[in-house]
Amino acid sequence: MLLGFIIWFGCAIIAAMIASERGSSGVLWFIFGLFFGVIAVLLAFTCGKRCPFCASKISTKAIVCPKCQKSALGRKNEEVKKD
Ligand SMILES: [Zn+2]
């Protein structure tokens, strides 16, 4: 029972870490992880945005794509600050 709780809690931390690395709110994903456990970890991997040029996954806060060095904002800045 305790081990299950530790794993569940660990999932929340991992989800928060992945999300914050991708530019999402770590706190929000931590809470999300507490509710959904492993599912939140998997969903955290899908968050973030894709580069409009090379389609690689980049942080939502990225201005320049780390892979192709092009502007990750695209033609117009559609990212509205949510934080
Ligand atoms: Zn790119």
PDB file of the backbone (N, CA, C, O) and the ligand in Angstrom, with CONECT records:
HET     ZN  A 101       1
ATOM      1  N   MET A   1       0.837  -1.210   0.000  1.00  0.00           N
ATOM      2  CA  MET A   1       0.000   0.000   0.000  1.00  0.00           C
ATOM      3  C   MET A   1       0.870   1.257   0.000  1.00  0.00           C
ATOM      4  O   MET A   1       0.638   2.196  -0.762  1.00  0.00           O
ATOM      5  N   LEU A   2       1.879   1.248   0.878  1.00  0.00           N
ATOM      6  CA  LEU A   2       2.776   2.402   0.958  1.00  0.00           C
ATOM      7  C   LEU A   2       3.588   2.529  -0.328  1.00  0.00           C
ATOM      8  O   LEU A   2       3.818   3.631  -0.826  1.00  0.00           O
ATOM      9  N   LEU A   3       4.022   1.377  -0.859  1.00  0.00           N
ATOM     10  CA  LEU A   3       4.813   1.378  -2.091  1.00  0.00           C
ATOM     11  C   LEU A   3       3.990   1.938  -3.247  1.00  0.00           C
ATOM     12  O   LEU A   3       4.497   2.707  -4.063  1.00  0.00           O
ATOM     13  N   GLY A   4       2.733   1.554  -3.309  1.00  0.00           N
ATOM     14  CA  GLY A   4       1.832   2.070  -4.343  1.00  0.00           C
ATOM     15  C   GLY A   4       1.687   3.571  -4.253  1.00  0.00           C
ATOM     16  O   GLY A   4       1.632   4.268  -5.266  1.00  0.00           O
ATOM     17  N   PHE A   5       1.626   4.056  -3.039  1.00  0.00           N
ATOM     18  CA  PHE A   5       1.514   5.497  -2.806  1.00  0.00           C
ATOM     19  C   PHE A   5       2.776   6.211  -3.275  1.00  0.00           C
ATOM     20  O   PHE A   5       2.706   7.281  -3.880  1.00  0.00           O
ATOM     21  N   ILE A   6       3.939   5.608  -2.991  1.00  0.00           N
ATOM     22  CA  ILE A   6       5.217   6.202  -3.397  1.00  0.00           C
ATOM     23  C   ILE A   6       5.317   6.252  -4.924  1.00  0.00           C
ATOM     24  O   ILE A   6       5.757   7.251  -5.493  1.00  0.00           O
ATOM     25  N   ILE A   7       4.906   5.166  -5.579  1.00  0.00           N
ATOM     26  CA  ILE A   7       4.939   5.109  -7.047  1.00  0.00           C
ATOM     27  C   ILE A   7       3.997   6.171  -7.627  1.00  0.00           C
ATOM     28  O   ILE A   7       4.344   6.888  -8.566  1.00  0.00           O
ATOM     29  N   TRP A   8       2.803   6.251  -7.044  1.00  0.00           N
ATOM     30  CA  TRP A   8       1.792   7.227  -7.492  1.00  0.00           C
ATOM     31  C   TRP A   8       2.305   8.651  -7.330  1.00  0.00           C
ATOM     32  O   TRP A   8       2.155   9.486  -8.222  1.00  0.00           O
ATOM     33  N   PHE A   9       2.911   8.912  -6.179  1.00  0.00           N
ATOM     34  CA  PHE A   9       3.472  10.223  -5.881  1.00  0.00           C
ATOM     35  C   PHE A   9       4.652  10.512  -6.819  1.00  0.00           C
ATOM     36  O   PHE A   9       4.837  11.637  -7.283  1.00  0.00           O
ATOM     37  N   GLY A  10       5.436   9.476  -7.080  1.00  0.00           N
ATOM     38  CA  GLY A  10       6.576   9.598  -7.997  1.00  0.00           C
ATOM     39  C   GLY A  10       6.125   9.963  -9.399  1.00  0.00           C
ATOM     40  O   GLY A  10       6.770  10.757 -10.083  1.00  0.00           O
ATOM     41  N   CYS A  11       5.014   9.378  -9.822  1.00  0.00           N
ATOM     42  CA  CYS A  11       4.454   9.683 -11.137  1.00  0.00           C
ATOM     43  C   CYS A  11       4.101  11.154 -11.245  1.00  0.00           C
ATOM     44  O   CYS A  11       4.339  11.787 -12.274  1.00  0.00           O
ATOM     45  N   ALA A  12       3.532  11.695 -10.173  1.00  0.00           N
ATOM     46  CA  ALA A  12       3.152  13.110 -10.141  1.00  0.00           C
ATOM     47  C   ALA A  12       4.393  13.993 -10.273  1.00  0.00           C
ATOM     48  O   ALA A  12       4.371  15.001 -10.979  1.00  0.00           O
ATOM     49  N   ILE A  13       5.473  13.610  -9.589  1.00  0.00           N
ATOM     50  CA  ILE A  13       6.720  14.384  -9.651  1.00  0.00           C
ATOM     51  C   ILE A  13       7.323  14.303 -11.053  1.00  0.00           C
ATOM     52  O   ILE A  13       7.766  15.308 -11.608  1.00  0.00           O
ATOM     53  N   ILE A  14       7.333  13.085 -11.619  1.00  0.00           N
ATOM     54  CA  ILE A  14       7.897  12.891 -12.960  1.00  0.00           C
ATOM     55  C   ILE A  14       7.093  13.691 -13.989  1.00  0.00           C
ATOM     56  O   ILE A  14       7.665  14.347 -14.859  1.00  0.00           O
ATOM     57  N   ALA A  15       5.770  13.631 -13.882  1.00  0.00           N
ATOM     58  CA  ALA A  15       4.901  14.381 -14.798  1.00  0.00           C
ATOM     59  C   ALA A  15       5.191  15.873 -14.711  1.00  0.00           C
ATOM     60  O   ALA A  15       5.246  16.565 -15.727  1.00  0.00           O
ATOM     61  N   ALA A  16       5.377  16.365 -13.480  1.00  0.00           N
ATOM     62  CA  ALA A  16       5.673  17.781 -13.259  1.00  0.00           C
ATOM     63  C   ALA A  16       7.024  18.154 -13.867  1.00  0.00           C
ATOM     64  O   ALA A  16       7.180  19.227 -14.449  1.00  0.00           O
ATOM     65  N   MET A  17       7.996  17.254 -13.721  1.00  0.00           N
ATOM     66  CA  MET A  17       9.338  17.517 -14.257  1.00  0.00           C
ATOM     67  C   MET A  17       9.332  17.566 -15.780  1.00  0.00           C
ATOM     68  O   MET A  17       9.926  18.455 -16.390  1.00  0.00           O
ATOM     69  N   ILE A  18       8.647  16.590 -16.386  1.00  0.00           N
ATOM     70  CA  ILE A  18       8.570  16.531 -17.850  1.00  0.00           C
ATOM     71  C   ILE A  18       7.857  17.777 -18.379  1.00  0.00           C
ATOM     72  O   ILE A  18       8.312  18.408 -19.333  1.00  0.00           O
ATOM     73  N   ALA A  19       6.731  18.121 -17.741  1.00  0.00           N
ATOM     74  CA  ALA A  19       5.936  19.270 -18.186  1.00  0.00           C
ATOM     75  C   ALA A  19       6.709  20.575 -18.080  1.00  0.00           C
ATOM     76  O   ALA A  19       6.684  21.394 -18.998  1.00  0.00           O
ATOM     77  N   SER A  20       7.402  20.768 -16.946  1.00  0.00           N
ATOM     78  CA  SER A  20       8.132  22.024 -16.764  1.00  0.00           C
ATOM     79  C   SER A  20       9.298  22.117 -17.747  1.00  0.00           C
ATOM     80  O   SER A  20       9.673  23.208 -18.177  1.00  0.00           O
ATOM     81  N   GLU A  21       9.864  20.963 -18.097  1.00  0.00           N
ATOM     82  CA  GLU A  21      10.950  20.920 -19.078  1.00  0.00           C
ATOM     83  C   GLU A  21      10.440  21.327 -20.453  1.00  0.00           C
ATOM     84  O   GLU A  21      11.178  21.882 -21.266  1.00  0.00           O
ATOM     85  N   ARG A  22       9.172  21.043 -20.696  1.00  0.00           N
ATOM     86  CA  ARG A  22       8.563  21.368 -21.982  1.00  0.00           C
ATOM     87  C   ARG A  22       7.847  22.705 -21.965  1.00  0.00           C
ATOM     88  O   ARG A  22       7.145  23.050 -22.916  1.00  0.00           O
ATOM     89  N   GLY A  23       8.021  23.456 -20.892  1.00  0.00           N
ATOM     90  CA  GLY A  23       7.463  24.799 -20.836  1.00  0.00           C
ATOM     91  C   GLY A  23       6.065  24.892 -20.266  1.00  0.00           C
ATOM     92  O   GLY A  23       5.444  25.954 -20.312  1.00  0.00           O
ATOM     93  N   SER A  24       5.562  23.787 -19.726  1.00  0.00           N
ATOM     94  CA  SER A  24       4.235  23.843 -19.105  1.00  0.00           C
ATOM     95  C   SER A  24       4.373  24.041 -17.599  1.00  0.00           C
ATOM     96  O   SER A  24       5.470  23.962 -17.045  1.00  0.00           O
ATOM     97  N   SER A  25       3.252  24.296 -16.956  1.00  0.00           N
ATOM     98  CA  SER A  25       3.264  24.522 -15.516  1.00  0.00           C
ATOM     99  C   SER A  25       3.547  23.228 -14.764  1.00  0.00           C
ATOM    100  O   SER A  25       2.803  22.256 -14.886  1.00  0.00           O
ATOM    101  N   GLY A  26       4.618  23.221 -13.992  1.00  0.00           N
ATOM    102  CA  GLY A  26       4.988  22.042 -13.222  1.00  0.00           C
ATOM    103  C   GLY A  26       4.006  21.746 -12.111  1.00  0.00           C
ATOM    104  O   GLY A  26       3.677  20.589 -11.847  1.00  0.00           O
ATOM    105  N   VAL A  27       3.536  22.806 -11.457  1.00  0.00           N
ATOM    106  CA  VAL A  27       2.584  22.658 -10.346  1.00  0.00           C
ATOM    107  C   VAL A  27       1.280  22.039 -10.849  1.00  0.00           C
ATOM    108  O   VAL A  27       0.718  21.138 -10.226  1.00  0.00           O
ATOM    109  N   LEU A  28       0.820  22.545 -11.989  1.00  0.00           N
ATOM    110  CA  LEU A  28      -0.425  22.063 -12.580  1.00  0.00           C
ATOM    111  C   LEU A  28      -0.319  20.577 -12.914  1.00  0.00           C
ATOM    112  O   LEU A  28      -1.245  19.806 -12.665  1.00  0.00           O
ATOM    113  N   TRP A  29       0.812  20.192 -13.475  1.00  0.00           N
ATOM    114  CA  TRP A  29       1.020  18.801 -13.862  1.00  0.00           C
ATOM    115  C   TRP A  29       1.262  17.896 -12.666  1.00  0.00           C
ATOM    116  O   TRP A  29       0.997  16.695 -12.717  1.00  0.00           O
ATOM    117  N   PHE A  30       1.768  18.483 -11.589  1.00  0.00           N
ATOM    118  CA  PHE A  30       1.952  17.707 -10.366  1.00  0.00           C
ATOM    119  C   PHE A  30       0.578  17.311  -9.813  1.00  0.00           C
ATOM    120  O   PHE A  30       0.367  16.165  -9.415  1.00  0.00           O
ATOM    121  N   ILE A  31      -0.340  18.259  -9.793  1.00  0.00           N
ATOM    122  CA  ILE A  31      -1.704  18.001  -9.328  1.00  0.00           C
ATOM    123  C   ILE A  31      -2.381  16.996 -10.262  1.00  0.00           C
ATOM    124  O   ILE A  31      -3.071  16.073  -9.827  1.00  0.00           O
ATOM    125  N   PHE A  32      -2.160  17.207 -11.553  1.00  0.00           N
ATOM    126  CA  PHE A  32      -2.701  16.310 -12.570  1.00  0.00           C
ATOM    127  C   PHE A  32      -2.172  14.887 -12.358  1.00  0.00           C
ATOM    128  O   PHE A  32      -2.899  13.905 -12.504  1.00  0.00           O
ATOM    129  N   GLY A  33      -0.895  14.811 -12.013  1.00  0.00           N
ATOM    130  CA  GLY A  33      -0.258  13.520 -11.756  1.00  0.00           C
ATOM    131  C   GLY A  33      -0.811  12.831 -10.524  1.00  0.00           C
ATOM    132  O   GLY A  33      -0.892  11.604 -10.474  1.00  0.00           O
ATOM    133  N   LEU A  34      -1.190  13.619  -9.532  1.00  0.00           N
ATOM    134  CA  LEU A  34      -1.763  13.048  -8.305  1.00  0.00           C
ATOM    135  C   LEU A  34      -3.115  12.392  -8.594  1.00  0.00           C
ATOM    136  O   LEU A  34      -3.498  11.415  -7.951  1.00  0.00           O
ATOM    137  N   PHE A  35      -3.814  12.941  -9.556  1.00  0.00           N
ATOM    138  CA  PHE A  35      -5.132  12.409  -9.912  1.00  0.00           C
ATOM    139  C   PHE A  35      -5.034  11.241 -10.889  1.00  0.00           C
ATOM    140  O   PHE A  35      -5.769  10.260 -10.771  1.00  0.00           O
ATOM    141  N   PHE A  36      -4.121  11.354 -11.854  1.00  0.00           N
ATOM    142  CA  PHE A  36      -4.100  10.377 -12.942  1.00  0.00           C
ATOM    143  C   PHE A  36      -2.870   9.471 -12.964  1.00  0.00           C
ATOM    144  O   PHE A  36      -2.793   8.563 -13.791  1.00  0.00           O
ATOM    145  N   GLY A  37      -1.917   9.702 -12.076  1.00  0.00           N
ATOM    146  CA  GLY A  37      -0.752   8.821 -11.960  1.00  0.00           C
ATOM    147  C   GLY A  37       0.012   8.657 -13.256  1.00  0.00           C
ATOM    148  O   GLY A  37       0.460   9.637 -13.851  1.00  0.00           O
ATOM    149  N   VAL A  38       0.160   7.402 -13.698  1.00  0.00           N
ATOM    150  CA  VAL A  38       0.972   7.072 -14.877  1.00  0.00           C
ATOM    151  C   VAL A  38       0.434   7.751 -16.128  1.00  0.00           C
ATOM    152  O   VAL A  38       1.203   8.132 -17.011  1.00  0.00           O
ATOM    153  N   ILE A  39      -0.896   7.903 -16.207  1.00  0.00           N
ATOM    154  CA  ILE A  39      -1.523   8.523 -17.381  1.00  0.00           C
ATOM    155  C   ILE A  39      -1.015   9.959 -17.545  1.00  0.00           C
ATOM    156  O   ILE A  39      -0.774  10.414 -18.663  1.00  0.00           O
ATOM    157  N   ALA A  40      -0.856  10.664 -16.427  1.00  0.00           N
ATOM    158  CA  ALA A  40      -0.364  12.038 -16.462  1.00  0.00           C
ATOM    159  C   ALA A  40       1.065  12.096 -17.005  1.00  0.00           C
ATOM    160  O   ALA A  40       1.428  13.025 -17.726  1.00  0.00           O
ATOM    161  N   VAL A  41       1.871  11.086 -16.645  1.00  0.00           N
ATOM    162  CA  VAL A  41       3.258  11.024 -17.139  1.00  0.00           C
ATOM    163  C   VAL A  41       3.249  10.889 -18.655  1.00  0.00           C
ATOM    164  O   VAL A  41       3.998  11.567 -19.358  1.00  0.00           O
ATOM    165  N   LEU A  42       2.388  10.002 -19.147  1.00  0.00           N
ATOM    166  CA  LEU A  42       2.303   9.782 -20.591  1.00  0.00           C
ATOM    167  C   LEU A  42       1.793  11.030 -21.306  1.00  0.00           C
ATOM    168  O   LEU A  42       2.273  11.370 -22.387  1.00  0.00           O
ATOM    169  N   LEU A  43       0.828  11.706 -20.706  1.00  0.00           N
ATOM    170  CA  LEU A  43       0.272  12.927 -21.295  1.00  0.00           C
ATOM    171  C   LEU A  43       1.283  14.069 -21.277  1.00  0.00           C
ATOM    172  O   LEU A  43       1.306  14.911 -22.174  1.00  0.00           O
ATOM    173  N   ALA A  44       2.123  14.081 -20.230  1.00  0.00           N
ATOM    174  CA  ALA A  44       3.145  15.122 -20.113  1.00  0.00           C
ATOM    175  C   ALA A  44       4.112  15.068 -21.296  1.00  0.00           C
ATOM    176  O   ALA A  44       4.642  16.089 -21.736  1.00  0.00           O
ATOM    177  N   PHE A  45       4.328  13.850 -21.797  1.00  0.00           N
ATOM    178  CA  PHE A  45       5.224  13.681 -22.944  1.00  0.00           C
ATOM    179  C   PHE A  45       4.633  14.284 -24.213  1.00  0.00           C
ATOM    180  O   PHE A  45       5.366  14.677 -25.121  1.00  0.00           O
ATOM    181  N   THR A  46       3.320  14.354 -24.270  1.00  0.00           N
ATOM    182  CA  THR A  46       2.674  14.870 -25.475  1.00  0.00           C
ATOM    183  C   THR A  46       2.497  16.383 -25.434  1.00  0.00           C
ATOM    184  O   THR A  46       2.203  16.994 -26.462  1.00  0.00           O
ATOM    185  N   CYS A  47       2.671  17.001 -24.260  1.00  0.00           N
ATOM    186  CA  CYS A  47       2.502  18.445 -24.188  1.00  0.00           C
ATOM    187  C   CYS A  47       3.686  19.163 -24.813  1.00  0.00           C
ATOM    188  O   CYS A  47       4.694  18.547 -25.161  1.00  0.00           O
ATOM    189  N   GLY A  48       3.549  20.460 -24.946  1.00  0.00           N
ATOM    190  CA  GLY A  48       4.551  21.222 -25.660  1.00  0.00           C
ATOM    191  C   GLY A  48       4.057  21.458 -27.070  1.00  0.00           C
ATOM    192  O   GLY A  48       2.924  21.104 -27.396  1.00  0.00           O
ATOM    193  N   LYS A  49       4.882  22.045 -27.907  1.00  0.00           N
ATOM    194  CA  LYS A  49       4.441  22.316 -29.274  1.00  0.00           C
ATOM    195  C   LYS A  49       5.474  21.803 -30.270  1.00  0.00           C
ATOM    196  O   LYS A  49       6.592  21.436 -29.908  1.00  0.00           O
ATOM    197  N   ARG A  50       5.075  21.790 -31.505  1.00  0.00           N
ATOM    198  CA  ARG A  50       5.961  21.324 -32.557  1.00  0.00           C
ATOM    199  C   ARG A  50       6.498  22.498 -33.373  1.00  0.00           C
ATOM    200  O   ARG A  50       5.818  23.501 -33.588  1.00  0.00           O
ATOM    201  N   CYS A  51       7.733  22.335 -33.813  1.00  0.00           N
ATOM    202  CA  CYS A  51       8.340  23.337 -34.680  1.00  0.00           C
ATOM    203  C   CYS A  51       7.599  23.343 -36.010  1.00  0.00           C
ATOM    204  O   CYS A  51       7.378  22.279 -36.590  1.00  0.00           O
ATOM    205  N   PRO A  52       7.202  24.535 -36.517  1.00  0.00           N
ATOM    206  CA  PRO A  52       6.473  24.576 -37.795  1.00  0.00           C
ATOM    207  C   PRO A  52       7.337  24.207 -38.999  1.00  0.00           C
ATOM    208  O   PRO A  52       6.814  23.993 -40.093  1.00  0.00           O
ATOM    209  N   PHE A  53       8.664  24.130 -38.805  1.00  0.00           N
ATOM    210  CA  PHE A  53       9.560  23.848 -39.918  1.00  0.00           C
ATOM    211  C   PHE A  53      10.028  22.393 -39.964  1.00  0.00           C
ATOM    212  O   PHE A  53       9.983  21.751 -41.013  1.00  0.00           O
ATOM    213  N   CYS A  54      10.481  21.878 -38.809  1.00  0.00           N
ATOM    214  CA  CYS A  54      11.012  20.512 -38.822  1.00  0.00           C
ATOM    215  C   CYS A  54      10.119  19.543 -38.047  1.00  0.00           C
ATOM    216  O   CYS A  54      10.410  18.349 -37.987  1.00  0.00           O
ATOM    217  N   ALA A  55       9.039  20.047 -37.456  1.00  0.00           N
ATOM    218  CA  ALA A  55       8.037  19.238 -36.749  1.00  0.00           C
ATOM    219  C   ALA A  55       8.582  18.502 -35.524  1.00  0.00           C
ATOM    220  O   ALA A  55       7.958  17.557 -35.042  1.00  0.00           O
ATOM    221  N   SER A  56       9.725  18.924 -35.027  1.00  0.00           N
ATOM    222  CA  SER A  56      10.231  18.296 -33.818  1.00  0.00           C
ATOM    223  C   SER A  56       9.615  18.961 -32.595  1.00  0.00           C
ATOM    224  O   SER A  56       9.301  20.151 -32.614  1.00  0.00           O
ATOM    225  N   LYS A  57       9.447  18.182 -31.535  1.00  0.00           N
ATOM    226  CA  LYS A  57       8.817  18.718 -30.335  1.00  0.00           C
ATOM    227  C   LYS A  57       9.758  19.665 -29.605  1.00  0.00           C
ATOM    228  O   LYS A  57      10.916  19.341 -29.342  1.00  0.00           O
ATOM    229  N   ILE A  58       9.232  20.841 -29.285  1.00  0.00           N
ATOM    230  CA  ILE A  58      10.023  21.843 -28.590  1.00  0.00           C
ATOM    231  C   ILE A  58       9.224  22.410 -27.425  1.00  0.00           C
ATOM    232  O   ILE A  58       8.017  22.193 -27.329  1.00  0.00           O
ATOM    233  N   SER A  59       9.891  23.125 -26.556  1.00  0.00           N
ATOM    234  CA  SER A  59       9.229  23.753 -25.414  1.00  0.00           C
ATOM    235  C   SER A  59       8.251  24.814 -25.896  1.00  0.00           C
ATOM    236  O   SER A  59       8.483  25.464 -26.916  1.00  0.00           O
ATOM    237  N   THR A  60       7.149  24.988 -25.155  1.00  0.00           N
ATOM    238  CA  THR A  60       6.163  26.002 -25.525  1.00  0.00           C
ATOM    239  C   THR A  60       6.736  27.404 -25.380  1.00  0.00           C
ATOM    240  O   THR A  60       6.213  28.354 -25.963  1.00  0.00           O
ATOM    241  N   LYS A  61       7.811  27.538 -24.603  1.00  0.00           N
ATOM    242  CA  LYS A  61       8.418  28.846 -24.390  1.00  0.00           C
ATOM    243  C   LYS A  61       9.572  29.112 -25.352  1.00  0.00           C
ATOM    244  O   LYS A  61      10.181  30.181 -25.330  1.00  0.00           O
ATOM    245  N   ALA A  62       9.862  28.125 -26.194  1.00  0.00           N
ATOM    246  CA  ALA A  62      10.976  28.279 -27.121  1.00  0.00           C
ATOM    247  C   ALA A  62      10.667  29.313 -28.190  1.00  0.00           C
ATOM    248  O   ALA A  62       9.567  29.335 -28.740  1.00  0.00           O
ATOM    249  N   ILE A  63      11.632  30.164 -28.482  1.00  0.00           N
ATOM    250  CA  ILE A  63      11.469  31.181 -29.520  1.00  0.00           C
ATOM    251  C   ILE A  63      12.137  30.687 -30.802  1.00  0.00           C
ATOM    252  O   ILE A  63      11.649  30.901 -31.911  1.00  0.00           O
ATOM    253  N   VAL A  64      13.284  30.012 -30.603  1.00  0.00           N
ATOM    254  CA  VAL A  64      13.996  29.452 -31.734  1.00  0.00           C
ATOM    255  C   VAL A  64      14.076  27.933 -31.557  1.00  0.00           C
ATOM    256  O   VAL A  64      14.383  27.441 -30.471  1.00  0.00           O
ATOM    257  N   CYS A  65      13.800  27.210 -32.621  1.00  0.00           N
ATOM    258  CA  CYS A  65      13.846  25.755 -32.573  1.00  0.00           C
ATOM    259  C   CYS A  65      15.286  25.292 -32.344  1.00  0.00           C
ATOM    260  O   CYS A  65      16.176  25.711 -33.086  1.00  0.00           O
ATOM    261  N   PRO A  66      15.546  24.447 -31.348  1.00  0.00           N
ATOM    262  CA  PRO A  66      16.913  24.001 -31.084  1.00  0.00           C
ATOM    263  C   PRO A  66      17.463  23.071 -32.158  1.00  0.00           C
ATOM    264  O   PRO A  66      18.674  22.870 -32.244  1.00  0.00           O
ATOM    265  N   LYS A  67      16.589  22.508 -32.968  1.00  0.00           N
ATOM    266  CA  LYS A  67      17.039  21.563 -34.004  1.00  0.00           C
ATOM    267  C   LYS A  67      17.387  22.241 -35.314  1.00  0.00           C
ATOM    268  O   LYS A  67      18.462  22.010 -35.867  1.00  0.00           O
ATOM    269  N   CYS A  68      16.487  23.077 -35.818  1.00  0.00           N
ATOM    270  CA  CYS A  68      16.725  23.687 -37.130  1.00  0.00           C
ATOM    271  C   CYS A  68      17.070  25.167 -37.030  1.00  0.00           C
ATOM    272  O   CYS A  68      17.319  25.810 -38.050  1.00  0.00           O
ATOM    273  N   GLN A  69      17.088  25.724 -35.809  1.00  0.00           N
ATOM    274  CA  GLN A  69      17.470  27.121 -35.549  1.00  0.00           C
ATOM    275  C   GLN A  69      16.544  28.132 -36.197  1.00  0.00           C
ATOM    276  O   GLN A  69      16.912  29.298 -36.343  1.00  0.00           O
ATOM    277  N   LYS A  70      15.348  27.710 -36.590  1.00  0.00           N
ATOM    278  CA  LYS A  70      14.397  28.659 -37.171  1.00  0.00           C
ATOM    279  C   LYS A  70      13.449  29.151 -36.095  1.00  0.00           C
ATOM    280  O   LYS A  70      13.331  28.545 -35.030  1.00  0.00           O
ATOM    281  N   SER A  71      12.780  30.249 -36.379  1.00  0.00           N
ATOM    282  CA  SER A  71      11.834  30.799 -35.413  1.00  0.00           C
ATOM    283  C   SER A  71      10.706  29.812 -35.161  1.00  0.00           C
ATOM    284  O   SER A  71       9.997  29.400 -36.079  1.00  0.00           O
ATOM    285  N   ALA A  72      10.556  29.445 -33.900  1.00  0.00           N
ATOM    286  CA  ALA A  72       9.538  28.462 -33.534  1.00  0.00           C
ATOM    287  C   ALA A  72       8.169  29.098 -33.369  1.00  0.00           C
ATOM    288  O   ALA A  72       7.193  28.407 -33.078  1.00  0.00           O
ATOM    289  N   LEU A  73       8.091  30.391 -33.550  1.00  0.00           N
ATOM    290  CA  LEU A  73       6.824  31.084 -33.356  1.00  0.00           C
ATOM    291  C   LEU A  73       5.939  31.035 -34.597  1.00  0.00           C
ATOM    292  O   LEU A  73       4.753  31.358 -34.533  1.00  0.00           O
ATOM    293  N   GLY A  74       6.512  30.634 -35.711  1.00  0.00           N
ATOM    294  CA  GLY A  74       5.732  30.587 -36.937  1.00  0.00           C
ATOM    295  C   GLY A  74       5.522  31.969 -37.516  1.00  0.00           C
ATOM    296  O   GLY A  74       6.267  32.896 -37.197  1.00  0.00           O
ATOM    297  N   ARG A  75       4.523  32.118 -38.357  1.00  0.00           N
ATOM    298  CA  ARG A  75       4.272  33.399 -39.025  1.00  0.00           C
ATOM    299  C   ARG A  75       3.744  34.430 -38.040  1.00  0.00           C
ATOM    300  O   ARG A  75       4.243  35.554 -37.986  1.00  0.00           O
ATOM    301  N   LYS A  76       2.743  34.055 -37.268  1.00  0.00           N
ATOM    302  CA  LYS A  76       2.207  34.982 -36.275  1.00  0.00           C
ATOM    303  C   LYS A  76       2.341  34.376 -34.884  1.00  0.00           C
ATOM    304  O   LYS A  76       2.310  33.159 -34.706  1.00  0.00           O
ATOM    305  N   ASN A  77       2.487  35.239 -33.934  1.00  0.00           N
ATOM    306  CA  ASN A  77       2.635  34.773 -32.559  1.00  0.00           C
ATOM    307  C   ASN A  77       1.276  34.371 -31.990  1.00  0.00           C
ATOM    308  O   ASN A  77       0.512  35.207 -31.508  1.00  0.00           O
ATOM    309  N   GLU A  78       1.000  33.079 -32.057  1.00  0.00           N
ATOM    310  CA  GLU A  78      -0.303  32.616 -31.582  1.00  0.00           C
ATOM    311  C   GLU A  78      -0.245  32.118 -30.145  1.00  0.00           C
ATOM    312  O   GLU A  78      -1.263  31.757 -29.555  1.00  0.00           O
ATOM    313  N   GLU A  79       0.969  32.105 -29.593  1.00  0.00           N
ATOM    314  CA  GLU A  79       1.091  31.674 -28.212  1.00  0.00           C
ATOM    315  C   GLU A  79       0.763  32.827 -27.263  1.00  0.00           C
ATOM    316  O   GLU A  79       1.523  33.791 -27.171  1.00  0.00           O
ATOM    317  N   VAL A  80      -0.334  32.735 -26.578  1.00  0.00           N
ATOM    318  CA  VAL A  80      -0.709  33.750 -25.595  1.00  0.00           C
ATOM    319  C   VAL A  80      -0.199  33.293 -24.236  1.00  0.00           C
ATOM    320  O   VAL A  80      -0.317  32.126 -23.861  1.00  0.00           O
ATOM    321  N   LYS A  81       0.363  34.233 -23.523  1.00  0.00           N
ATOM    322  CA  LYS A  81       0.904  33.889 -22.192  1.00  0.00           C
ATOM    323  C   LYS A  81      -0.200  33.424 -21.265  1.00  0.00           C
ATOM    324  O   LYS A  81      -1.178  34.131 -21.021  1.00  0.00           O
ATOM    325  N   LYS A  82      -0.019  32.218 -20.759  1.00  0.00           N
ATOM    326  CA  LYS A  82      -1.037  31.622 -19.910  1.00  0.00           C
ATOM    327  C   LYS A  82      -0.652  31.654 -18.429  1.00  0.00           C
ATOM    328  O   LYS A  82      -1.500  31.519 -17.547  1.00  0.00           O
ATOM    329  N   ASP A  83       0.623  31.832 -18.185  1.00  0.00           N
ATOM    330  CA  ASP A  83       1.098  31.757 -16.802  1.00  0.00           C
ATOM    331  C   ASP A  83       0.680  32.977 -15.978  1.00  0.00           C
ATOM    332  O   ASP A  83       1.004  33.063 -14.794  1.00  0.00           O
TER     333      ASP A  83
HETATM  334 ZN    ZN A 101      12.716  23.096 -36.138  1.00  0.00          ZN2+
END
